[in-house]
C-alpha cells in the first residue's frame, strides 16, 4: 500500500534527521565526552543503516528527495510515486527538527541552531558557494552510485544497508567542514525551516536552494553513470 510506503519514508527520514542532527546538536561538543566530527558522521550513517534494514523492504529506504529522483532517473523507482515520497520525506525532516528543537531548547543558555547546512559564513570551515556546490554534487553522485550498485541484483544479497550507511558516514567525514553535509534536501529543509520559525535566524533558509539543487544534480549524474556502468551490453 502506498500509505505504508509513505509512512516508511516519513519515519525513516525522521530518524535520519533526528539521529544525525541530534548527535551534532546534543552530543558533539558535550564537555569531556563529546563525540565530535567522527561521532556525528557515524551517527548519520547509522540512521540510514538501521532504517534501511527496518523499513527498506517496505518503501525502498530512500529517506532523501535527491535519492528518490536519482532512482527514478536510474529506472529503479516509478516516477508516479516520486512526489509523494518527497513530501513524506520533507514532512519527516520537519517533524524531527521540531522534536529536536523542543529538546535542545530545554538547555540553559541554548542559542539556537539545529545543525543546518550552509556556505560562506554559514559553512563550518567558511568554504565558498563554489566549494559547497562542487562537494555536494560529487558526494551525492557517488552516494547514488553506491546505492544503485549495492542494490543491484548481481550484488551480494543483504549487505546493501551496510554499504549505504558506511558510504554516508564517509561522506560526512569529508564534507562536514565544508557545508555541514547535506546530500539530502529534506535533511537541509527541516532544520533550516525550524530555525527560522523559532526566531533563530533565516540565513540557513536563504541558502537552502543550494542544498536542493546540488544534491539533485549529483543524484541524476550518479544515476546516469551507474546505468552506463551496470549495463550488461
Residue pairs with C-beta under 8 A, 6 or more apart in sequence:
2 81
2 84
4 58
4 59
5 58
5 59
5 60
5 81
5 84
5 85
6 59
6 84
6 85
6 87
6 88
7 88
8 55
8 58
8 59
8 61
9 59
9 62
9 63
9 85
9 88
9 89
9 92
10 88
10 89
10 91
10 92
10 95
11 51
11 55
11 92
12 51
12 52
12 54
12 55
12 59
12 61
12 62
12 63
12 92
13 63
13 64
13 88
13 89
13 90
13 92
13 93
13 96
13 186
13 187
14 92
14 93
14 95
14 96
15 47
15 50
15 51
15 63
15 96
16 44
16 47
16 48
16 51
16 63
16 64
16 93
16 96
16 184
16 187
17 92
17 93
17 96
17 97
17 100
17 186
17 187
17 190
17 191
18 47
18 96
18 99
18 100
19 43
19 44
19 46
19 47
20 40
20 43
20 44
20 47
20 115
20 187
21 96
21 97
21 100
21 114
21 115
21 187
21 190
21 191
22 43
22 100
22 103
23 35
23 39
23 40
23 43
23 44
24 40
24 43
24 115
24 180
25 100
25 104
25 113
25 114
25 115
26 100
26 103
26 104
27 34
27 35
27 39
27 43
28 34
28 35
28 36
28 37
28 39
28 40
29 36
35 42
35 43
37 172
37 173
37 176
37 177
38 173
40 172
40 176
41 169
41 170
41 172
41 173
41 176
42 169
44 168
44 169
44 172
44 181
45 165
45 166
45 167
45 168
45 169
45 170
45 172
46 165
46 169
48 61
48 63
48 161
48 164
48 165
48 168
49 161
49 162
49 164
49 165
49 166
50 161
50 165
51 61
51 63
52 61
52 160
52 161
52 164
52 165
53 161
55 61
56 160
56 161
59 85
60 71
60 76
60 77
61 161
61 164
62 68
62 71
62 77
62 85
62 89
63 89
63 92
63 184
63 186
64 89
64 183
64 184
64 185
64 186
64 187
64 215
65 85
65 86
65 89
65 90
65 184
65 185
65 186
65 212
65 215
65 216
66 140
66 144
66 183
66 184
66 185
66 215
66 216
66 218
66 219
67 143
67 144
67 147
67 184
67 219
68 77
68 82
68 85
68 86
68 89
69 82
69 86
69 216
69 219
69 220
70 140
70 144
70 147
70 148
70 216
70 219
70 220
70 222
70 223
71 77
71 144
71 147
71 148
71 223
72 78
72 79
72 82
73 219
73 220
73 223
73 224
74 144
74 148
74 223
74 224
74 226
74 227
75 227
76 148
76 151
77 85
86 186
89 186
90 185
90 186
90 189
90 190
92 186
92 190
93 186
93 187
93 189
93 190
93 191
94 189
94 190
94 193
94 194
95 190
96 190
97 114
97 190
97 191
97 193
97 194
98 194
100 114
100 191
100 194
101 114
101 194
101 198
104 110
104 114
105 198
111 200
112 195
112 198
112 199
112 200
112 201
113 195
113 200
114 190
114 191
114 194
114 195
115 180
115 191
116 122
116 180
116 188
116 191
116 192
116 195
116 204
117 179
117 180
117 181
117 182
117 187
117 188
117 191
117 192
117 204
117 207
117 208
117 211
118 132
118 179
118 180
118 203
118 204
118 207
119 127
119 128
119 129
119 131
119 132
119 133
119 178
119 179
119 207
119 210
120 126
120 127
120 128
120 129
120 207
121 203
122 180
122 203
122 204
122 207
123 131
123 132
123 177
123 178
123 179
123 180
124 176
124 177
124 178
124 180
125 177
125 178
127 177
127 178
127 179
129 210
131 178
132 178
132 179
132 210
132 214
133 210
133 213
133 214
135 174
135 175
135 178
135 179
136 175
136 179
136 182
136 183
136 210
136 211
136 214
136 215
136 218
137 214
137 215
137 217
137 218
137 221
138 218
139 171
139 174
139 175
139 183
139 218
140 183
140 214
140 215
140 216
140 217
140 218
140 219
140 222
141 218
141 219
141 221
141 222
141 225
142 167
142 171
142 222
143 164
143 167
143 168
143 171
143 183
143 218
143 219
143 222
144 218
144 219
144 221
144 222
144 223
144 226
145 222
145 225
145 226
145 229
146 163
146 164
146 167
147 160
147 164
147 167
148 222
148 223
148 226
148 230
149 155
149 163
149 226
149 229
149 230
150 159
150 160
150 163
150 164
151 160
152 230
168 183
171 181
171 183
172 181
175 181
175 183
179 211
182 188
182 211
182 214
182 215
183 215
183 218
184 211
184 215
185 211
185 212
185 215
185 216
188 208
188 211
188 212
189 208
189 211
189 212
191 204
192 204
192 205
192 207
192 208
193 205
195 201
195 202
195 204
195 205
196 202
196 204
196 205
